[in-house]
Every structure is written in C-alpha cells, then in structure tokens.
Amino acid sequence: MNININTKVLAIAGGSIALIAAIVGGTVAYNNHKAAEAKKAAELAYAQRPIVEASCIMNGYGKGHCNFTKTGKTTGAQCGNIAVTGPGMAYSDKFCSGQVQPMSTEKVEFNIPAVDDLCDNGFNPWSDKCSFTFVADTAPAN
C-alpha cells in the first residue's frame, strides 16, 4: 500500500482532530457532571432555606396584622415594614415575625396612625385612594 504525503498529512490532521474532540468531549462531560452536582446542591439549599411568607391585612385607619407562615423545613424569621402609597406615603415601624416553626404561622399586629388622614376617601373605600404592601428586609432574619 502506497500512501503519499498528502494522505499522511490528512491522517495526522484527522487523528489530531479526533484527539481534540475526545479531550473537549471529556471536558464537556466533566463540566456537565459538575454542573449537575452544583444544581442538585442549589436545589437542596433552596428546599431547606427558611422560607417565611407574609400575608397582611389593614383597615383604613392603619391598623392591621401580618400572618407569617413558615413553608420550609427549618425554622425561620422575616422582618420588614408596611408601606402605604396614595397621594403621599406612610410607613410602619420595622417589625419581625419572631422564629416561626416549620408549617406554622405567627401573627404580628401593626399600626400606622397617618393612614386615616392620608387615605381618607369620604364615603368611598380607602383602598380606592391608597394601597399598601409588606416590604421585606433584603436579608431575612434567621
């Protein structure tokens, strides 16, 4: 069998390409494996994080409460305040849920005295003029 120089060069180039493909393929497979491990760790941490969700109600005089419900598998806490917006703004003082046990709820009351003046809407509902929301601290209490 006679192989000319061009065929030898092609064979060497083809072998080099095959080797590079094997190395890259192995690296990709390794990186995919590591990515899968990282994803599993992130999902586990997400499932076990101290999730505390606030559900709040308030009347037109600024009196209300928040129910803090723990939906994760560990105890947790949440802090924040109530922000009322309308023709102006009013805020409650910061308050916290305290430690909430898994699958339970804690009730915390609040009062914002300025709401009755800010949201007075005559005979119409105060909520037609104002709205409110619970503003959680960016770093939940633990």
C-alpha positions in Angstrom: 0.0 0.0 0.0 1.4 3.3 -1.1 0.5 6.4 0.9 1.5 9.7 -0.5 2.5 12.7 1.7 -0.9 14.4 1.4 -2.7 11.3 2.8 -0.2 11.1 5.7 -0.8 14.8 6.5 -4.6 14.2 6.3 -4.3 11.1 8.6 -2.2 13.1 11.1 -4.7 16.0 10.9 -7.7 13.7 11.3 -6.1 11.9 14.3 -5.3 15.3 15.9 -8.9 16.4 15.4 -10.2 13.2 16.9 -7.9 13.7 19.9 -9.0 17.3 20.4 -12.7 16.2 20.0 -12.1 13.5 22.7 -10.5 16.0 25.1 -13.1 18.6 24.5 -15.9 16.0 24.8 -14.4 14.7 28.0 -14.1 18.2 29.4 -17.7 19.0 28.4 -18.9 15.8 30.1 -16.9 16.6 33.2 -18.3 20.1 33.3 -21.8 18.9 32.7 -21.3 16.5 35.6 -20.1 19.3 37.9 -22.9 21.5 36.7 -25.4 18.7 37.6 -23.8 18.4 41.1 -24.0 22.2 41.6 -27.6 22.2 40.5 -28.5 19.5 43.0 -26.8 21.3 45.8 -28.6 24.6 44.9 -31.9 22.8 44.8 -31.3 21.2 48.2 -30.3 24.6 49.7 -33.4 26.2 48.2 -35.7 23.5 49.6 -34.2 23.8 53.1 -34.0 27.7 53.2 -36.0 29.3 56.0 -39.0 30.5 53.8 -41.3 32.8 55.8 -44.1 34.4 53.8 -46.1 37.4 55.0 -49.8 37.8 54.3 -51.0 41.2 55.6 -54.4 43.0 56.0 -55.0 46.6 57.1 -58.0 48.8 57.6 -58.4 52.5 56.6 -57.2 53.6 60.0 -53.8 51.9 59.5 -54.4 49.1 61.9 -53.7 45.6 60.7 -51.7 42.4 61.1 -49.4 40.1 59.1 -49.5 36.4 59.3 -46.0 35.0 58.8 -46.2 31.4 57.6 -43.2 29.1 57.5 -43.2 26.8 54.4 -39.7 25.4 54.6 -38.3 22.5 56.6 -36.4 24.6 59.2 -37.4 27.4 61.5 -37.0 30.9 60.1 -38.0 34.6 60.6 -38.9 37.6 58.5 -38.6 41.3 59.2 -39.9 44.3 57.3 -42.4 47.1 57.4 -45.7 48.2 55.8 -45.5 50.9 53.0 -48.7 52.8 52.2 -48.9 54.7 49.0 -51.6 57.1 47.8 -51.4 60.9 47.4 -48.4 60.6 49.8 -46.6 57.8 51.6 -46.6 56.4 55.1 -44.6 53.6 56.7 -44.9 51.4 59.7 -42.0 50.8 62.1 -40.0 47.7 61.3 -41.4 44.6 62.8 -40.4 40.9 62.8 -42.2 37.6 62.9 -40.0 36.0 65.5 -38.9 32.4 65.0 -41.6 30.6 63.0 -41.6 26.8 63.3 -42.0 24.7 60.1 -45.5 24.5 58.8 -46.9 27.1 61.3 -48.0 30.7 61.3 -47.3 33.6 63.7 -49.4 36.8 63.8 -47.9 40.2 64.3 -50.0 43.4 64.6 -49.0 46.9 63.4 -50.4 50.4 63.4 -49.7 53.4 61.1 -51.5 56.4 62.5 -51.0 58.6 59.5 -53.1 56.3 57.2 -56.5 57.7 58.3 -55.6 61.2 57.1 -53.6 60.1 54.0 -56.3 57.7 52.7 -59.5 59.4 53.8 -61.8 59.0 50.8 -65.1 60.3 52.1 -67.8 57.6 51.7 -65.7 55.6 49.2 -63.4 52.8 50.3 -60.0 54.0 51.5 -58.4 51.3 49.2 -59.7 53.3 46.1 -57.2 56.0 47.1 -54.4 54.1 48.7 -52.6 50.7 48.6 -50.2 49.0 50.9 -47.6 46.3 50.8 -45.3 44.4 53.1 -41.7 45.3 52.3 -39.4 42.5 53.4 -35.8 43.2 54.5 -33.4 42.1 51.8 -31.7 39.8 54.3 -34.3 37.8 56.2 -33.8 37.4 59.9 -32.7 33.9 61.0 
